[in-house]
Amino acid sequence: MTMTTIKVPKATRDRLHRLAAADGVTLAQEIDKLVRERAPRPRPATGGFRSSRPLTAEEIDGQLAVGFGE
């Protein structure tokens, strides 16, 4: 874990402390929870190809080559 300093209005700081206390977690854990809820990590884009039919090995190679200059 790393340390950082953020500057927020006193009212915001107090509200964060109250939220953390209500959830029974540290201030850092509460901030992490709020960030995760507001900006979840993007889902990986791999594995998104779907075919309407089974592909041959050559067709799969062709699909994999897209983006590699072929």
Secondary structure, 3 states (H helix, E strand, C coil): CCCCCCCCCHHHHHHHHHHHHHHCCCHHHHHHHHHHHHCCCCCCCCCCCCCCCCCCHHHHHHHHHCCCCC
